[in-house]
Amino acid sequence: MPRACVRRLLIVGLAQLAGLSIALSACTSPTRGTSDETTNSGVSTPLTVPNAAVRLIKPATARIDTASGVDDDDVVDGDVDEISCLSGGGSGVVVGKREVLTAAHVVDHAASIRVTVGTESAAGTVVGMDRSKDIALIRVASTLGSIAEPASHPSTPGDPIAVVGFAGGEGFASKNGVVRAVDRSIEVAGVGKLHNLVELQSSAAQGDSGAPVVDASGKLVGILQSGANGSGSSQFAIPMASLETPLEEWLGRHKPTDVDARSCPTPMGPGDTAWPSDVTVPRAVATAVDEAAFTLSVLFQALADADEPTVIAQQVDSSDTRAFHHSMLKRTVEQVDVSDAGELRHSPWIVVEFTTQQGRGDGPSTHPEQTCTEWRVRYSFRAVRGTWLIDNAGPDGSRPLVRTCSSPDD
C-alpha cells in the first residue's frame, strides 16, 4: 500500500532540475478482492501483542522509499525527454545480512530504492522477485539492522498479531490485530490471484505493504500484502510457508541476479522537458545529482511523516545539519522546489527553496516570532557506502537563508 497521496512529497530527480515543483505521487494500491473462503475465527476484538515483542522486531523493520529514474536514452545534452513513473514506498523486514524482504508491488516499478533501518540508510537493488506471490528481495549496499527471527509455528485463527511498519504520516508504528482465517485467496488488481494468504483484522494503512507481521513473541509469521484501511478491516498477509522456498533460493545464490523492473503500465509525467537555461550540470555528474535529489525526497517525506530516525539517516554525522533538520520537525514544510544544481569537486550540490509554517517562537533563530518563513538552502552531499547523503545544509550565497513570507497569523 503506497503512502497516502496527500502526504507524499516527491522530488523527481532530474525532472526537478527542469524547474518542476514537487508532485504528489500517484496512489495505485492493489484492490482487495473477495476471498474464496467464507469461514473465519469469529474473533472481532484484536488482542494485544506486548510492547516487548514489538521492540524485538523493530531493529529488523525497514522503511522503503522508491523513485523513478530517467533512462540514459532520455537524457541528451541536458534535456529530459520523459519521466515515466512517480515515486512511492512501503515497508520491509531484514531477513539476511544485507537482504530485506518486501511486497513485490512496493518495488516493482522502482528505478531507485532507499532502505532505512533505524538511523541508517543504504541504496538497494531487487535481486529476487516472485510476482505470483507478490514478494521481492532487496539487497542493500551495507549491513542494516538485525535479522528477524521466524516463528516456529504457522498462524491459526484467533492468534494475536502486530503489523509493524511505516504507514504514511506516522513513521514507525505498530498496529495490533488478530488472525481471522488462513488459506485465503484474493484477486489483486495488477497482480492477479494470490493464494494461501492469512486474513487479518488490523488497522494497517497505506505504507505498511511489505511490513513484518509478528506474533505475541515478536517472531515473524509473514509480511503484509494488502487490505482496506481502517480499524477492524480485513488485511491479508503472505505467510512464512509461502516465503521459505523463494527465500532459500534467493539467499542461497552466491551472486544474486538483478531483477529488471517492469515498465510503468501508464507512463506519467511531463514530456520534452528541458533544464532551465541557467542550470548547467555536466552529463558525467547527472546521475549523481539525480541520486542526491532522491536523498532529498526521502528527507522531506520523512519530515512530513515526523520520522526523525529516517531524517537522521539521510545525513552524514554533522551536528549542525542534524540540529537544523531536527528544528524542521516542529514545522510544516510546504511548496518545495529545486532551483539549481551542479557539482563541486566531483560531489553534487542542490539548491532547494521551500516554505515552512510554524507557531510563534518556533521560527528561525534570527526571527523566532515568524509563523511563515521562506527558505533557500544549498545542500551538499558526500558518498557514504555508495549512497549520496547530505553533508551540509546552509545559505546559497545568492540570497539570504531565510526571509519572511505572508501568513494569516502575521
KEMARMAR-340895 format. One line per 5 residues: number of its first residue (from 0); their letters; for each residue z, x, y of N, C-alpha, C. Coordinates in steps of 0.05 Angstrom, whole numbers, padded with zeros to 5 digits, m for minus. Layout:
<recs>
NUM	a	Z:X:Y:Z:X:Y:Z:X:Y; ...
</recs>
This chain:
<recs>
0	mprac	00000:00017:m00024:00000:00000:00000:00000:00017:00025; m00022:00019:00040:m00023:00036:00064:m00002:00027:00084; 00006:00045:00101:00026:00038:00121:00016:00016:00140; 00034:00001:00152:00027:m00021:00169:00009:m00012:00191; m00012:m00028:00196:m00032:m00020:00216:m00020:m00018:00244
5	vrrll	m00002:m00036:00250:00008:m00037:00278:00024:m00012:00284; 00034:00003:00265:00049:00027:00270:00033:00052:00267; 00008:00050:00257:m00006:00074:00249:m00019:00087:00273; m00011:00112:00280:m00024:00128:00300:m00041:00148:00286; m00066:00150:00293:m00084:00167:00278:m00100:00185:00297
10	ivgla	m00098:00211:00293:m00116:00230:00306:m00138:00236:00286; m00162:00230:00292:m00184:00233:00273:m00197:00260:00276; m00181:00281:00276:m00191:00308:00277:m00213:00312:00298; m00236:00320:00289:m00258:00326:00307:m00267:00302:00324; m00263:00278:00313:m00270:00255:00329:m00253:00253:00354
15	qlagl	m00228:00261:00352:m00211:00261:00376:m00222:00280:00397; m00233:00303:00388:m00244:00322:00406:m00269:00311:00419; m00279:00290:00408:m00302:00276:00420:m00293:00257:00442; m00268:00258:00449:m00258:00241:00471:m00248:00214:00462; m00245:00211:00436:m00236:00185:00426:m00206:00183:00428
20	sials	m00196:00158:00432:m00167:00154:00432:m00158:00151:00403; m00132:00153:00399:m00121:00148:00372:m00127:00120:00364; m00136:00116:00339:m00143:00090:00330:m00123:00080:00310; m00122:00053:00307:m00106:00042:00286:m00121:00043:00260; m00107:00049:00238:m00121:00052:00213:m00129:00025:00202
25	actsp	m00149:00025:00185:m00157:00001:00171:m00137:m00005:00149; m00127:m00030:00148:m00109:m00037:00127:m00125:m00048:00103; m00125:m00033:00082:m00140:m00042:00058:m00123:m00039:00034; m00103:m00056:00032:m00085:m00054:00009:m00096:m00070:m00014; m00090:m00062:m00039:m00100:m00076:m00062:m00091:m00105:m00062
30	trgts	m00107:m00123:m00072:m00099:m00151:m00074:m00086:m00156:m00101; m00062:m00167:m00100:m00048:m00172:m00125:m00060:m00197:m00138; m00067:m00194:m00163:m00078:m00216:m00178:m00057:m00231:m00193; m00066:m00250:m00209:m00048:m00266:m00225:m00043:m00253:m00252; m00018:m00251:m00260:m00011:m00238:m00285:m00021:m00255:m00308
35	dettn	m00030:m00241:m00330:m00038:m00254:m00354:m00014:m00266:m00368; 00010:m00254:m00364:00034:m00263:m00377:00049:m00283:m00359; 00063:m00302:m00371:00077:m00322:m00355:00107:m00321:m00358; 00117:m00305:m00377:00146:m00304:m00381:00158:m00283:m00364; 00183:m00287:m00356:00198:m00266:m00342:00227:m00269:m00350
40	sgvst	00243:m00251:m00338:00271:m00249:m00347:00288:m00272:m00337; 00278:m00286:m00316:00294:m00307:m00304:00315:m00296:m00285; 00315:m00269:m00281:00334:m00257:m00262:00323:m00261:m00234; 00338:m00272:m00216:00328:m00277:m00189:00343:m00261:m00168; 00365:m00250:m00175:00381:m00234:m00155:00380:m00205:m00162
45	pltvp	00367:m00188:m00145:00365:m00159:m00151:00393:m00147:m00154; 00396:m00130:m00174:00420:m00115:m00178:00419:m00090:m00161; 00440:m00075:m00160:00442:m00052:m00143:00442:m00026:m00158; 00424:m00008:m00150:00424:00019:m00160:00443:00036:m00143; 00462:00050:m00154:00482:00064:m00138:00469:00085:m00119
50	naavr	00481:00089:m00097:00471:00109:m00078:00470:00137:m00090; 00488:00142:m00109:00487:00168:m00122:00461:00172:m00137; 00450:00151:m00149:00425:00152:m00163:00402:00157:m00144; 00403:00145:m00121:00382:00149:m00101:00383:00178:m00091; 00407:00189:m00088:00409:00217:m00079:00396:00236:m00099
55	likpa	00397:00229:m00125:00385:00246:m00145:00355:00247:m00143; 00342:00224:m00136:00313:00224:m00135:00302:00232:m00108; 00319:00231:m00087:00309:00238:m00060:00295:00265:m00058; 00306:00286:m00070:00292:00312:m00068:00265:00313:m00082; 00259:00293:m00098:00234:00292:m00113:00215:00271:m00101
60	tarid	00223:00258:m00079:00207:00237:m00067:00190:00248:m00044; 00164:00243:m00046:00145:00255:m00027:00133:00234:m00008; 00129:00242:00016:00113:00226:00035:00085:00238:00035; 00065:00220:00033:00037:00230:00031:00022:00218:00055; 00010:00236:00071:m00007:00228:00093:m00035:00237:00087
65	tasgv	m00055:00220:00093:m00082:00227:00087:m00099:00223:00112; m00121:00237:00113:m00140:00234:00136:m00168:00239:00126; m00187:00227:00140:m00215:00231:00134:m00223:00258:00145; m00246:00267:00137:m00256:00292:00148:m00285:00289:00157; m00296:00310:00167:m00324:00310:00175:m00339:00329:00157
70	ddddv	m00359:00319:00144:m00375:00336:00127:m00389:00358:00143; m00394:00381:00131:m00408:00402:00145:m00435:00393:00156; m00448:00376:00141:m00474:00366:00149:m00472:00349:00174; m00448:00338:00180:m00445:00321:00203:m00438:00336:00228; m00432:00362:00226:m00425:00378:00250:m00448:00398:00255
75	vdgdv	m00462:00394:00276:m00484:00411:00283:m00482:00418:00313; m00478:00444:00318:m00476:00454:00345:m00456:00438:00362; m00433:00432:00349:m00412:00418:00364:m00415:00388:00366; m00435:00376:00352:m00437:00348:00353:m00426:00336:00327; m00412:00314:00330:m00402:00300:00306:m00419:00275:00303
80	deisc	m00433:00273:00280:m00452:00251:00277:m00438:00226:00267; m00418:00229:00249:m00405:00205:00238:m00378:00212:00227; m00359:00194:00232:m00333:00196:00219:m00332:00172:00199; m00331:00178:00173:m00336:00158:00153:m00311:00142:00145; m00287:00153:00146:m00264:00139:00137:m00241:00142:00156
85	lsggg	m00224:00122:00157:m00199:00124:00172:m00176:00133:00154; m00153:00138:00166:m00131:00150:00152:m00112:00130:00140; m00094:00140:00123:m00074:00123:00111:m00051:00139:00100; m00037:00129:00081:m00015:00144:00069:00000:00128:00049; 00019:00141:00037:00035:00128:00016:00058:00146:00009
90	sgvvv	00067:00143:m00016:00090:00158:m00026:00082:00171:m00053; 00099:00188:m00063:00094:00201:m00088:00120:00213:m00100; 00118:00225:m00123:00141:00237:m00136:00133:00264:m00147; 00151:00284:m00144:00146:00311:m00154:00150:00311:m00185; 00129:00319:m00199:00130:00319:m00228:00125:00347:m00240
95	gkrev	00119:00366:m00223:00115:00394:m00232:00122:00413:m00211; 00120:00439:m00216:00128:00459:m00197:00114:00456:m00171; 00088:00449:m00172:00072:00445:m00148:00055:00419:m00150; 00064:00400:m00166:00049:00376:m00171:00064:00351:m00163; 00050:00332:m00150:00061:00307:m00141:00044:00284:m00152
100	ltaah	00056:00265:m00164:00043:00241:m00175:00043:00218:m00155; 00021:00204:m00153:00020:00181:m00135:00000:00161:m00146; m00004:00139:m00132:m00024:00119:m00139:m00051:00129:m00130; m00072:00125:m00147:m00098:00136:m00140:m00109:00125:m00114; m00103:00099:m00108:m00115:00087:m00084:m00103:00099:m00058
105	vvdha	m00081:00114:m00061:m00069:00127:m00037:m00086:00150:m00028; m00099:00164:m00047:m00113:00189:m00040:m00142:00189:m00047; m00152:00166:m00057:m00180:00166:m00068:m00201:00172:m00048; m00197:00164:m00023:m00217:00169:m00002:m00209:00191:00017; m00190:00207:00010:m00179:00226:00029:m00194:00252:00028
110	asirv	m00201:00263:00052:m00212:00289:00054:m00191:00310:00059; m00168:00301:00071:m00145:00319:00076:m00120:00305:00067; m00102:00319:00054:m00077:00308:00044:m00054:00326:00053; m00033:00314:00064:m00009:00329:00071:00014:00316:00056; 00028:00333:00041:00051:00324:00025:00077:00335:00038
115	tvgte	00096:00317:00043:00121:00325:00056:00144:00317:00038; 00161:00336:00031:00186:00330:00017:00209:00342:00033; 00227:00325:00042:00248:00335:00059:00237:00345:00085; 00243:00370:00092:00234:00382:00117:00212:00403:00112; 00198:00401:00090:00177:00419:00084:00151:00404:00078
120	saagt	00129:00415:00088:00102:00403:00084:00083:00423:00073; 00063:00414:00059:00042:00431:00048:00017:00415:00044; m00006:00428:00046:m00031:00415:00041:m00034:00409:00011; m00048:00388:00005:m00051:00380:m00023:m00080:00376:m00031; m00086:00378:m00057:m00112:00373:m00068:m00109:00356:m00093
125	vvgmd	m00126:00336:m00096:m00125:00320:m00120:m00137:00335:m00143; m00121:00339:m00164:m00130:00354:m00188:m00132:00337:m00213; m00124:00312:m00211:m00127:00294:m00233:m00127:00266:m00223; m00144:00249:m00234:m00145:00221:m00225:m00155:00203:m00248; m00141:00181:m00252:m00150:00161:m00271:m00150:00134:m00256
130	rskdi	m00173:00126:m00247:m00175:00102:m00231:m00170:00077:m00247; m00174:00078:m00273:m00169:00055:m00290:m00139:00049:m00292; m00123:00069:m00287:m00094:00066:m00287:m00082:00067:m00259; m00099:00073:m00239:m00092:00076:m00211:m00070:00098:m00208; m00075:00121:m00220:m00056:00143:m00217:m00072:00168:m00209
135	alirv	m00059:00186:m00195:m00071:00211:m00187:m00050:00233:m00185; m00059:00258:m00190:m00041:00281:m00188:m00050:00299:m00166; m00032:00306:m00148:m00038:00324:m00126:m00025:00351:m00131; m00040:00372:m00127:m00028:00399:m00128:m00025:00409:m00099; m00001:00418:m00092:00005:00427:m00065:00004:00457:m00063
140	astlg	00002:00467:m00039:m00002:00496:m00034:00023:00512:m00039; 00046:00499:m00040:00071:00514:m00045:00091:00495:m00058; 00112:00507:m00069:00133:00491:m00083:00147:00473:m00063; 00150:00448:m00070:00164:00429:m00053:00185:00413:m00069; 00209:00410:m00059:00229:00393:m00072:00236:00401:m00100
145	siaep	00245:00381:m00116:00253:00386:m00143:00239:00366:m00161; 00237:00372:m00187:00222:00355:m00205:00239:00331:m00214; 00227:00307:m00213:00241:00283:m00222:00245:00284:m00252; 00268:00273:m00260:00274:00271:m00289:00266:00244:m00300; 00249:00243:m00320:00240:00217:m00331:00263:00203:m00347
150	ashps	00262:00177:m00347:00281:00161:m00362:00275:00165:m00392; 00296:00163:m00408:00292:00166:m00437:00284:00141:m00451; 00287:00118:m00437:00280:00092:m00449:00263:00076:m00430; 00245:00060:m00440:00228:00043:m00423:00245:00020:m00410; 00235:00010:m00389:00248:m00012:m00375:00247:m00038:m00392
155	tpgdp	00268:m00054:m00388:00268:m00081:m00401:00275:m00101:m00380; 00267:m00127:m00384:00274:m00147:m00364:00304:m00149:m00359; 00310:m00150:m00333:00338:m00152:m00324:00349:m00125:m00316; 00335:m00103:m00321:00345:m00077:m00313:00344:m00074:m00283; 00366:m00063:m00271:00365:m00057:m00242:00347:m00033:m00237
160	iavvg	00332:m00033:m00215:00315:m00010:m00208:00317:m00007:m00177; 00306:00016:m00168:00303:00021:m00139:00276:00033:m00135; 00262:00023:m00114:00237:00035:m00105:00244:00053:m00081; 00237:00079:m00084:00246:00099:m00064:00221:00111:m00052; 00215:00105:m00026:00191:00115:m00015:00191:00115:00016
165	fagge	00167:00115:00027:00164:00118:00056:00147:00095:00067; 00159:00071:00067:00145:00048:00079:00141:00052:00108; 00118:00042:00119:00112:00045:00147:00134:00036:00165; 00141:00054:00184:00161:00047:00204:00189:00051:00195; 00194:00060:00170:00221:00062:00160:00229:00090:00154
170	gfask	00211:00109:00150:00218:00135:00140:00228:00132:00111; 00244:00150:00102:00254:00149:00074:00272:00124:00071; 00267:00108:00051:00284:00085:00046:00284:00077:00017; 00306:00065:00008:00308:00056:m00020:00311:00025:m00019; 00296:00012:m00037:00298:m00017:m00039:00306:m00024:m00067
175	ngvvr	00329:m00038:m00070:00339:m00047:m00096:00322:m00070:m00107; 00321:m00071:m00133:00306:m00093:m00145:00314:m00096:m00174; 00298:m00111:m00189:00304:m00116:m00217:00278:m00119:m00232; 00278:m00111:m00258:00254:m00115:m00274:00252:m00144:m00282; 00229:m00156:m00276:00224:m00184:m00283:00212:m00187:m00310
180	avdrs	00192:m00170:m00316:00177:m00172:m00341:00162:m00146:m00346; 00153:m00142:m00370:00138:m00119:m00378:00111:m00127:m00390; 00093:m00107:m00394:00067:m00112:m00405:00051:m00133:m00390; 00051:m00130:m00364:00036:m00149:m00347:00008:m00137:m00342; m00011:m00155:m00335:m00038:m00147:m00327:m00044:m00161:m00301
185	ievag	m00056:m00146:m00282:m00064:m00158:m00256:m00092:m00148:m00249; m00105:m00163:m00231:m00131:m00156:m00221:m00127:m00145:m00193; m00137:m00121:m00188:m00133:m00108:m00162:m00160:m00103:m00149; m00164:m00113:m00125:m00189:m00110:m00110:m00196:m00081:m00107; m00221:m00073:m00114:m00230:m00046:m00111:m00222:m00028:m00133
190	vgklh	m00205:m00037:m00151:m00195:m00021:m00174:m00203:m00033:m00200; m00199:m00059:m00203:m00205:m00073:m00228:m00180:m00083:m00241; m00181:m00088:m00267:m00158:m00099:m00281:m00140:m00076:m00290; m00114:m00078:m00284:m00094:m00059:m00293:m00076:m00072:m00314; m00070:m00057:m00335:m00055:m00068:m00357:m00028:m00053:m00361
195	nlvel	m00011:m00064:m00377:00015:m00052:m00385:00032:m00045:m00361; 00032:m00062:m00341:00049:m00058:m00317:00076:m00070:m00321; 00095:m00061:m00305:00122:m00073:m00304:00124:m00089:m00278; 00131:m00114:m00281:00134:m00132:m00257:00162:m00129:m00247; 00164:m00124:m00220:00190:m00120:m00207:00195:m00142:m00187
200	qssaa	00220:m00148:m00182:00228:m00164:m00159:00241:m00144:m00140; 00227:m00140:m00117:00236:m00119:m00099:00225:m00125:m00071; 00234:m00111:m00051:00225:m00114:m00024:00209:m00090:m00015; 00196:m00076:m00033:00179:m00053:m00026:00157:m00063:m00007; 00148:m00045:00010:00129:m00053:00031:00106:m00033:00033
205	qgdsg	00088:m00038:00052:00065:m00021:00056:00075:00008:00061; 00063:00027:00048:00071:00055:00050:00087:00064:00025; 00095:00044:00009:00110:00051:m00016:00092:00055:m00040; 00067:00051:m00038:00049:00056:m00061:00052:00084:m00071; 00055:00087:m00097:00059:00113:m00109:00088:00122:m00109
210	apvvd	00106:00106:m00098:00134:00114:m00096:00147:00114:m00124; 00167:00132:m00128:00181:00131:m00153:00198:00106:m00156; 00198:00095:m00180:00215:00073:m00187:00236:00084:m00207; 00261:00081:m00200:00282:00094:m00216:00302:00073:m00227; 00315:00081:m00248:00336:00064:m00260:00363:00069:m00247
215	asgkl	00384:00057:m00258:00410:00059:m00246:00422:00087:m00247; 00410:00105:m00263:00420:00132:m00264:00402:00151:m00248; 00382:00141:m00234:00365:00157:m00217:00342:00170:m00233; 00338:00161:m00258:00316:00172:m00274:00290:00156:m00269; 00268:00170:m00271:00242:00159:m00265:00232:00140:m00287
220	vgilq	00227:00115:m00280:00216:00096:m00300:00187:00089:m00295; 00176:00097:m00271:00149:00092:m00265:00143:00097:m00235; 00119:00090:m00226:00112:00092:m00198:00101:00065:m00189; 00106:00059:m00164:00098:00033:m00153:00067:00032:m00150; 00055:00010:m00159:00027:00007:m00155:00020:m00011:m00132
225	sgang	00029:m00036:m00132:00023:m00055:m00111:00041:m00079:m00112; 00037:m00097:m00093:00052:m00122:m00093:00052:m00134:m00066; 00061:m00159:m00065:00064:m00173:m00039:00089:m00162:m00025; 00090:m00165:00001:00112:m00156:00017:00134:m00178:00018; 00158:m00170:00024:00179:m00189:00028:00200:m00189:00006
230	sgssq	00225:m00194:00014:00247:m00194:m00005:00242:m00215:m00027; 00246:m00206:m00051:00244:m00225:m00074:00216:m00228:m00084; 00196:m00216:m00072:00168:m00219:m00081:00163:m00201:m00105; 00141:m00207:m00119:00134:m00191:m00142:00120:m00165:m00134; 00128:m00143:m00146:00116:m00117:m00144:00108:m00109:m00172
235	faipm	00090:m00090:m00174:00081:m00080:m00200:00083:m00050:m00201; 00094:m00040:m00223:00097:m00011:m00226:00082:m00002:m00251; 00073:00023:m00250:00060:00036:m00272:00081:00050:m00288; 00087:00043:m00313:00110:00054:m00328:00104:00082:m00338; 00125:00096:m00345:00123:00123:m00356:00105:00124:m00380
240	aslet	00105:00103:m00396:00089:00103:m00421:00059:00106:m00414; 00051:00096:m00391:00023:00098:m00383:00017:00125:m00369; 00038:00139:m00361:00036:00163:m00345:00036:00188:m00363; 00050:00186:m00386:00055:00210:m00401:00030:00225:m00411; 00011:00211:m00422:m00013:00224:m00433:m00030:00238:m00411
245	pleew	m00037:00223:m00389:m00053:00237:m00368:m00037:00260:m00355; m00011:00257:m00352:00005:00278:m00340:00005:00303:m00358; 00008:00299:m00384:00007:00322:m00402:m00019:00337:m00400; m00041:00321:m00398:m00067:00334:m00396:m00070:00349:m00370; m00063:00336:m00348:m00067:00348:m00321:m00048:00372:m00317
250	lgrhk	m00023:00369:m00325:m00004:00391:m00321:m00009:00414:m00340; m00023:00408:m00363:m00028:00428:m00383:m00052:00445:m00377; m00068:00437:m00357:m00092:00453:m00350:m00083:00479:m00338; m00094:00501:m00348:m00088:00527:m00336:m00099:00528:m00307; m00123:00518:m00304:m00135:00517:m00277:m00145:00489:m00272
255	ptdvd	m00128:00472:m00260:m00136:00444:m00254:m00162:00442:m00239; m00177:00422:m00245:m00203:00418:m00232:m00200:00399:m00208; m00211:00407:m00185:m00210:00389:m00162:m00226:00364:m00168; m00216:00342:m00158:m00229:00316:m00163:m00242:00307:m00137; m00268:00302:m00138:m00282:00292:m00114:m00274:00264:m00108
260	arscp	m00268:00259:m00083:m00261:00231:m00074:m00287:00215:m00072; m00286:00190:m00079:m00309:00173:m00076:m00314:00168:m00046; m00339:00165:m00039:m00346:00159:m00012:m00335:00132:m00004; m00330:00129:00022:m00320:00103:00031:m00339:00081:00025; m00330:00059:00014:m00348:00037:00008:m00359:00024:00034
265	tpmgp	m00344:00025:00055:m00352:00014:00081:m00347:00035:00102; m00367:00051:00109:m00363:00071:00130:m00353:00059:00155; m00333:00072:00168:m00321:00062:00192:m00321:00084:00213; m00324:00077:00238:m00321:00097:00259:m00347:00100:00275; m00346:00116:00295:m00369:00119:00313:m00391:00136:00301
270	gdtaw	m00415:00131:00310:m00437:00148:00302:m00449:00162:00326; m00462:00185:00321:m00474:00200:00343:m00455:00206:00366; m00431:00215:00359:m00411:00221:00379:m00412:00251:00386; m00413:00257:00411:m00414:00285:00419:m00387:00294:00430; m00381:00320:00428:m00357:00330:00440:m00360:00330:00470
275	psdvt	m00338:00328:00485:m00340:00330:00514:m00354:00356:00523; m00370:00354:00544:m00386:00377:00552:m00368:00401:00561; m00344:00395:00569:m00326:00416:00579:m00308:00427:00557; m00312:00418:00532:m00296:00429:00510:m00315:00445:00492; m00309:00471:00490:m00325:00489:00474:m00308:00500:00451
280	vprav	m00314:00492:00427:m00300:00502:00404:m00320:00515:00385; m00317:00541:00380:m00336:00554:00362:m00337:00541:00335; m00360:00539:00323:m00363:00526:00297:m00345:00539:00276; m00341:00565:00279:m00325:00580:00259:m00296:00571:00258; m00286:00559:00280:m00258:00550:00280:m00256:00520:00280
285	atavd	m00278:00506:00278:m00278:00476:00278:m00260:00465:00256; m00262:00477:00232:m00245:00467:00210:m00216:00471:00216; m00208:00494:00227:m00180:00499:00234:m00170:00479:00254; m00186:00473:00275:m00178:00454:00295:m00175:00427:00283; m00193:00419:00265:m00191:00393:00252:m00166:00391:00235
290	eaaft	m00159:00412:00221:m00134:00412:00205:m00109:00411:00223; m00111:00425:00246:m00088:00424:00265:m00085:00396:00276; m00108:00383:00281:m00106:00355:00291:m00094:00337:00270; m00099:00342:00245:m00086:00327:00224:m00056:00331:00224; m00047:00355:00229:m00018:00360:00232:m00006:00343:00254
295	lsvlf	m00021:00341:00277:m00011:00325:00299:m00010:00295:00291; m00030:00286:00276:m00030:00258:00268:m00006:00252:00251; 00002:00271:00233:00026:00267:00216:00050:00267:00234; 00051:00286:00253:00074:00287:00271:00078:00262:00286; 00057:00251:00299:00060:00227:00316:00066:00203:00299
300	qalad	00055:00201:00275:00062:00179:00257:00091:00180:00249; 00101:00205:00243:00129:00208:00236:00147:00201:00260; 00139:00207:00284:00154:00199:00308:00155:00169:00310; 00133:00155:00304:00132:00126:00305:00150:00114:00283; 00152:00128:00261:00169:00119:00238:00198:00127:00241
305	adept	00204:00143:00262:00231:00154:00265:00239:00170:00241; 00220:00184:00229:00223:00200:00205:00227:00229:00213; 00252:00236:00220:00257:00263:00231:00251:00286:00212; 00258:00284:00186:00250:00306:00168:00221:00312:00168; 00204:00292:00168:00175:00297:00169:00166:00308:00196
310	viaqq	00179:00300:00218:00174:00312:00244:00180:00342:00242; 00203:00349:00231:00211:00377:00229:00191:00393:00211; 00182:00380:00190:00165:00393:00171:00138:00401:00182; 00129:00389:00204:00103:00396:00216:00105:00420:00235; 00129:00432:00237:00133:00453:00257:00143:00479:00244
315	vdssd	00135:00501:00256:00146:00527:00249:00175:00527:00260; 00192:00543:00249:00220:00543:00257:00224:00553:00285; 00221:00535:00305:00225:00541:00333:00245:00521:00344; 00268:00531:00353:00289:00513:00362:00281:00497:00387; 00266:00510:00405:00258:00496:00429:00238:00473:00423
320	trafh	00218:00479:00406:00198:00459:00399:00211:00436:00383; 00229:00443:00365:00242:00422:00349:00260:00405:00367; 00274:00417:00386:00290:00402:00405:00273:00383:00421; 00249:00392:00429:00231:00375:00444:00223:00350:00428; 00215:00354:00403:00207:00331:00387:00231:00314:00378
325	hsmlk	00254:00326:00376:00278:00310:00370:00283:00291:00393; 00279:00300:00417:00283:00282:00440:00262:00259:00440; 00238:00264:00429:00218:00244:00427:00225:00221:00409; 00244:00226:00390:00252:00205:00372:00268:00183:00387; 00278:00190:00411:00292:00170:00427:00273:00153:00444
330	rtveq	00247:00160:00443:00227:00147:00460:00206:00133:00443; 00191:00115:00456:00168:00102:00443:00143:00116:00454; 00128:00128:00435:00104:00143:00443:00080:00124:00442; 00064:00125:00463:00041:00107:00465:00017:00122:00476; m00007:00111:00472:m00032:00120:00484:m00036:00150:00481
335	vdvsd	m00038:00159:00456:m00042:00187:00450:m00071:00194:00450; m00079:00215:00465:m00106:00224:00466:m00107:00255:00465; m00128:00265:00452:m00133:00294:00453:m00153:00299:00475; m00146:00317:00494:m00164:00321:00517:m00178:00348:00516; m00168:00367:00500:m00180:00394:00500:m00172:00408:00474
340	agelr	m00187:00428:00466:m00180:00443:00442:m00196:00469:00441; m00187:00487:00425:m00200:00513:00423:m00185:00531:00405; m00190:00557:00407:m00175:00577:00391:m00169:00601:00407; m00146:00613:00401:m00137:00638:00414:m00127:00656:00393; m00138:00680:00392:m00131:00700:00372:m00132:00688:00344
345	hspwi	m00154:00673:00339:m00161:00662:00313:m00142:00639:00304; m00126:00628:00323:m00109:00605:00317:m00116:00582:00335; m00116:00558:00325:m00124:00534:00341:m00103:00526:00361; m00112:00514:00382:m00094:00500:00401:m00107:00474:00409; m00090:00454:00415:m00099:00428:00422:m00082:00417:00445
350	vveft	m00094:00405:00465:m00080:00393:00488:m00079:00363:00483; m00056:00352:00483:m00052:00323:00478:m00039:00310:00502; m00049:00287:00509:m00037:00271:00531:m00027:00245:00518; m00002:00237:00526:00009:00213:00515:00030:00202:00535; 00037:00177:00531:00057:00164:00548:00081:00157:00531
355	tqqgr	00105:00159:00543:00129:00150:00529:00144:00130:00546; 00156:00110:00532:00174:00091:00545:00202:00097:00534; 00222:00097:00552:00249:00103:00543:00269:00090:00562; 00294:00090:00553:00315:00079:00570:00323:00098:00592; 00335:00088:00613:00344:00106:00635:00364:00125:00624
360	gdgps	00361:00150:00631:00378:00172:00621:00365:00187:00598; 00344:00175:00586:00330:00188:00563:00304:00200:00572; 00298:00201:00598:00273:00213:00607:00274:00243:00604; 00252:00257:00613:00252:00286:00611:00275:00299:00627; 00282:00323:00620:00305:00336:00632:00303:00338:00662
365	thpeq	00279:00340:00673:00276:00342:00702:00278:00315:00715; 00272:00293:00701:00274:00266:00712:00285:00247:00691; 00311:00250:00684:00322:00234:00663:00323:00204:00669; 00320:00197:00694:00321:00169:00702:00294:00154:00696; 00273:00169:00690:00247:00156:00685:00248:00139:00660
370	tctew	00236:00115:00662:00233:00098:00639:00205:00099:00628; 00186:00111:00643:00159:00114:00634:00149:00141:00643; 00139:00157:00624:00131:00185:00630:00104:00191:00618; 00087:00204:00633:00062:00214:00623:00065:00244:00617; 00056:00251:00593:00059:00279:00584:00031:00291:00579
375	rvrys	00029:00317:00585:00006:00333:00578:00016:00358:00564; 00013:00360:00538:00026:00381:00523:00005:00398:00508; 00007:00424:00510:m00011:00442:00496:00004:00451:00470; m00008:00445:00447:00003:00453:00422:m00012:00477:00411; 00003:00497:00403:m00010:00520:00389:00001:00519:00360
380	fravr	m00015:00532:00342:m00009:00529:00313:m00009:00556:00300; 00006:00557:00278:00007:00581:00261:00003:00573:00232; m00012:00589:00217:m00017:00583:00189:00008:00591:00173; 00019:00571:00159:00042:00575:00141:00035:00564:00114; 00035:00580:00094:00029:00571:00066:00002:00556:00065
385	gtwli	m00017:00565:00081:m00043:00553:00081:m00046:00528:00097; m00025:00521:00113:m00025:00497:00129:m00021:00504:00158; m00036:00493:00177:m00032:00498:00205:m00009:00480:00215; 00013:00494:00221:00037:00480:00231:00041:00486:00261; 00056:00469:00275:00060:00472:00304:00078:00496:00309
390	dnagp	00068:00515:00324:00083:00540:00330:00097:00537:00358; 00084:00522:00376:00095:00520:00403:00084:00495:00416; 00100:00483:00433:00091:00460:00449:00101:00464:00478; 00083:00464:00497:00091:00470:00524:00070:00460:00544; 00073:00467:00570:00054:00459:00590:00026:00470:00585
395	dgsrp	00006:00454:00593:m00021:00463:00590:m00029:00484:00611; m00017:00482:00635:m00024:00500:00656:m00041:00488:00677; m00059:00470:00669:m00077:00457:00688:m00064:00433:00701; m00041:00424:00690:m00027:00401:00701:00002:00403:00693; 00021:00391:00708:00049:00392:00700:00053:00380:00673
400	lvrtc	00074:00389:00659:00081:00378:00633:00086:00348:00634; 00099:00339:00655:00106:00310:00657:00100:00300:00685; 00095:00274:00687:00093:00261:00713:00100:00231:00708; 00109:00218:00729:00118:00191:00727:00094:00172:00725; 00097:00152:00708:00076:00131:00706:00089:00105:00715
405	sspdd	00073:00085:00720:00083:00059:00728:00097:00045:00705; 00119:00032:00710:00134:00017:00690:00147:m00007:00702; 00147:m00030:00688:00160:m00054:00699:00189:m00049:00706; 00202:m00029:00693:00230:m00024:00699:00235:m00006:00723; 00214:00007:00732:00217:00025:00755:00220:00011:00781
</recs>
